[in-house]
């Protein structure tokens, strides 16, 4: 048998430092995940906010389309009220709106009014056709 002093022992080498970048990769992955998470949350919030927003122009246009012309006094006030929103779209709309309001003056501010004449009806129909929503 061999003497323990005669056994050749290999020397233990010191620990080597290994370059480890995994903590930086993990931090970058977390930052990217947070950016994606907050970005998608923001987009969902904006979509939900815009979904519930009332479009004033669309609602005014719908009300203009629903004006009942057989009640001339009420219709004249409604046309003036809801048509005002579209008068600044162009110079042509502005001129048409003022012409329409002039035609509607005889149906407002009076106790008893007659039915709409054909000229006022045609101006109103033309004005509705000019509106872009």
C-alpha positions as CSV (number, residue, x, y, z in Angstrom):
1,X,0.0,0.0,0.0
2,X,1.0,3.5,-0.5
3,X,1.9,5.8,2.1
4,X,-0.4,8.8,2.4
5,X,2.5,11.1,2.2
6,X,3.4,9.7,-1.2
7,X,0.0,10.3,-2.8
8,X,0.3,13.0,-5.3
9,X,-2.4,15.6,-4.4
10,X,-3.6,18.0,-7.0
11,X,-3.8,21.5,-5.7
12,X,-7.2,23.1,-5.4
13,X,-7.4,26.1,-7.6
14,X,-9.1,29.4,-6.4
15,X,-12.6,30.2,-7.5
16,X,-12.8,31.9,-10.8
17,X,-15.1,34.9,-11.3
18,X,-17.6,34.2,-14.0
19,X,-19.1,37.2,-15.9
20,X,-22.8,37.0,-15.2
21,X,-25.1,39.5,-16.9
22,X,-28.3,37.7,-16.1
23,X,-29.4,40.3,-13.5
24,X,-29.1,43.0,-16.1
25,X,-31.1,41.0,-18.7
26,X,-33.7,40.3,-16.1
27,X,-34.0,44.0,-15.2
28,X,-34.3,44.9,-18.9
29,X,-37.0,42.2,-19.3
30,X,-38.9,43.6,-16.4
31,X,-38.6,47.2,-17.7
32,X,-39.8,46.1,-21.2
33,X,-42.7,44.2,-19.7
34,X,-43.8,47.2,-17.6
35,X,-43.6,49.5,-20.6
36,X,-45.8,47.1,-22.6
37,X,-48.2,46.7,-19.7
38,X,-48.6,50.5,-19.0
39,X,-48.8,51.2,-22.8
40,X,-51.6,48.7,-23.3
41,X,-53.4,49.9,-20.2
42,X,-53.1,53.5,-21.5
43,X,-54.5,52.4,-24.9
44,X,-57.4,50.5,-23.3
45,X,-58.2,53.5,-21.1
46,X,-58.2,55.9,-24.1
47,X,-60.4,53.5,-26.1
48,X,-62.8,53.2,-23.3
49,X,-62.9,56.9,-22.7
50,X,-63.5,57.7,-26.4
51,X,-66.1,54.9,-26.7
52,X,-68.3,56.6,-24.1
53,X,-67.7,60.2,-25.4
54,X,-70.8,61.9,-26.7
55,X,-70.2,63.4,-30.1
56,X,-72.1,66.7,-30.0
57,X,-72.1,67.1,-33.8
58,X,-73.6,63.7,-34.4
59,X,-76.3,64.1,-31.8
60,X,-77.2,67.6,-33.2
61,X,-77.3,66.2,-36.7
62,X,-79.6,63.3,-35.6
63,X,-81.9,65.8,-33.9
64,X,-82.0,67.9,-37.1
65,X,-83.0,64.9,-39.0
66,X,-85.8,64.2,-36.5
67,X,-87.3,67.7,-36.6
68,X,-91.0,67.4,-37.2
69,X,-92.0,70.2,-39.6
70,X,-95.8,70.0,-38.8
71,X,-95.2,71.9,-35.6
72,X,-93.8,75.0,-37.2
73,X,-92.9,77.1,-34.2
74,X,-91.2,74.3,-32.3
75,X,-89.4,73.2,-35.5
76,X,-88.2,76.7,-36.2
77,X,-86.6,76.9,-32.8
78,X,-85.0,73.5,-33.0
79,X,-83.6,74.1,-36.5
80,X,-82.1,77.4,-35.3
81,X,-80.6,75.7,-32.2
82,X,-79.2,72.6,-33.8
83,X,-78.2,74.1,-37.1
84,X,-76.1,76.7,-35.4
85,X,-73.4,74.1,-34.6
86,X,-72.8,73.5,-38.3
87,X,-72.8,77.1,-39.6
88,X,-69.0,77.6,-39.2
89,X,-68.0,74.6,-41.3
90,X,-67.6,76.8,-44.4
91,X,-68.6,80.1,-45.8
92,X,-71.3,78.4,-47.9
93,X,-72.8,76.8,-44.7
94,X,-72.7,80.2,-42.9
95,X,-74.6,81.9,-45.7
96,X,-77.1,79.1,-46.0
97,X,-77.7,79.2,-42.2
98,X,-78.3,82.9,-42.2
99,X,-80.7,82.6,-45.1
100,X,-82.5,79.7,-43.3
101,X,-82.8,81.7,-40.1
102,X,-84.3,84.6,-42.0
103,X,-86.9,82.3,-43.5
104,X,-87.7,80.9,-40.0
105,X,-88.1,84.3,-38.3
106,X,-91.8,84.5,-39.2
107,X,-92.4,81.2,-37.4
108,X,-90.8,82.4,-34.1
109,X,-91.8,84.9,-31.5
110,X,-95.5,84.7,-32.3
111,X,-98.4,83.2,-30.5
112,X,-100.0,81.5,-33.6
113,X,-98.0,80.6,-36.7
114,X,-98.9,79.0,-40.0
115,X,-97.3,75.9,-41.4
116,X,-94.0,76.0,-43.1
117,X,-94.0,77.3,-46.7
118,X,-92.2,75.3,-49.4
119,X,-89.4,77.8,-49.6
120,X,-88.5,77.3,-45.9
121,X,-88.8,73.5,-46.3
122,X,-86.5,73.5,-49.3
123,X,-83.9,75.7,-47.6
124,X,-84.0,73.3,-44.6
125,X,-83.6,70.2,-46.8
126,X,-80.7,71.9,-48.6
127,X,-79.0,72.8,-45.4
128,X,-79.3,69.3,-44.0
129,X,-77.7,68.0,-47.3
130,X,-74.8,70.4,-46.9
131,X,-73.8,69.2,-43.4
132,X,-70.8,66.9,-43.0
133,X,-70.7,65.0,-39.8
